[in-house]
Amino acid sequence: VPRWNDYRAARDQIFQIYSAAYRQSYDHLRGSVSSAADSIRAGKAFETAPADKRESVLQATFGPGGSCHLPETAITTLPTLLSCAAKTSLSALAQAEKALPIHRAEVEAALRALKSPPPPPKAGEKTFTWHSSTALAGRRFASEDDVDATLQEVGDDLKKRIRDGFVIDTI
């Protein structure tokens, strides 16, 4: 193949560019994950949770095997890059960055639940578990009226559930 050297040079150039982009995105996300875990540790929910259980709650999400765990990885060869990108693509890295606030809210809710779990339901009692992070996720507040309208909507929904016979537990 007379142009083999041209193909090889192009492959090497693509590897260098893509691996640099991947490494930058991966390292940025690792930093964001680490910052999120550190901010949870510095927060009120972590501080007030039982000391013997709080780290395990955090590690369930941010530790090995958790949904936000990103191990150190070395990208030195094309097969290594392809393997990493197959496990976690560039678009998946970007999506994971956007999901961090939700993961943080879930961990903080789990930490608060350690402190004061809702009482068990009484016999025949219907319960509804309300997730504030889910009910308020994706909303933008630009004015006090926006906040009032959203709180009114949430309040009306909770009141309807109570009228329907539910007892509401919060997470």
N, C-alpha and C positions, 0 to 999 in steps of 0.2 A: 504494500500500500504506500504509494509515493508521498501522500500527505499525512502520514501517520504522526509525524512530529507536530503538525499544525493541530490535529485533533487532540493530541496529548496536552499541548500548551493551552488549548481552549478549555479542556477538562480541568486542568490545574487552576486556571484563572477563575472558572466558575466555582470550584471548590473553595478557593480563598475568599471570594466575595460572599458566597452563601454561608460558609462557616463563620465568617466575621459577623454577618447579620444575625445568624442564629445565636451565636455566643452572646452578642450584645442583648438580644431580647431575653435569652435565658437568664443571664446574669442580672438584668434589670428586674425580672420577675422574682428571682431569688431574693434580691434586696427588698423588694416590696413585701414578700412573704415574711421575711425576717423582721421587717419594721412592724408589720401587722401583729406578729406574735409578741414582739417587744412591747407594743402599745397595749396589748391585752394584759400582759404581765404587769404593766404600770397602772392599769385601770382599777376602778372601784370594784367591779364584779370579781376580778381575780383576787383582790385584796380581802374581800369579805367572804370568799368561798373557803370551805374547810381546807386547811393547809395540806392535809394528806391526800386530797382528791383533786385539787385544782390543776396540778401539772399534768395529770393523766387526761383530764378533759381537753387541755390545750394540745397535748401530744396526739390525741385521737385524730385531730384535723391537721396539725402542722408537723407532726413527727413522722418517723418512718411508717409507711403504709397508709398515712393519712392523705386525704384528697389534695392538700396543699403542700405536700412534701416534694421538694425538688432536690435530689441528691447532686453532689458535685459530679461533674462529668468532664472527661477530657475528649476533645474533638481534634484528633491528630491525623486521622485518615478518612478517606471518603466512605468506607464501610461504616466507620463509627458515626460519622455525620448522618448517613442515611438511616442508621439504626435509631439514633436520637430523634431525628425528624419523623420517623415512622411512629415512635412512641408518643411524641408531643410535637405537633407541627407548629409552625410559626403562628398560624391563626389560632391554634389552641392556646398558645402562650398569651396572645393578646386577649382572648376570652377569659382566661384564668385571672388576668389582671383586673378585669371588670367585675369578676365574681368575688374578689377578696372582701369587699365590704359585707357581702351576705355571709360569707364564712365567718368573718369576725363577729357579726351579730349573732349567728348561731352558737358560736363558742361562748360568747358573753351570756347569752340566754341560758345555756347549759350550766354555766358557772353560777348564775343567779338561782337556778333551780336547785343546785346543791345546797344553797343557803336556806331556801324556804320553798320546798316543793308544795304544790297544792295538796290540800287534804284529799284523801280517797273519796270517791263518790259514795253517797249514801245509797242504800238499796233502792233500786228503781229510778235513780236520778240520772237524767241524760246530761252529758257534759259535752261542751264544745271547747276545743283548745284554740285560742286566738293567738296568732303569731304577729306581733306588731311589726317585725321587720318585713314580713310578707305583705301585710296590709298597707304599709307605707313605702314599700320599695318602688323605685322608678318615678316617684313624684318629685315635682319641683315646686318650691315655694318662692315666689317673687314678691309677695305682699302678705300683709296680715289677713286679708280677705281669703287668699289661697289657703292659709293655715286653717282659718275658721271653717271654710267650706269642706276641707278634707276631714277635720275633726267632727264636723256635723255628720258627714257621710259615714264615718266609722262608727260614731255614736248611734246613728239610726240603725245600722246593721247589727250592732251588739244588742240594742234594745229589742229589735225584732226577734232575735234569737232567744232572748229572755222571755218575751211574750209567747214564743213557741214552746216554752217549757225547758229550755236548756239552762244549765249552770255553766258559766264561762270561766275557764282556767286560762291564764296567760303564760306565754313563754317568751 
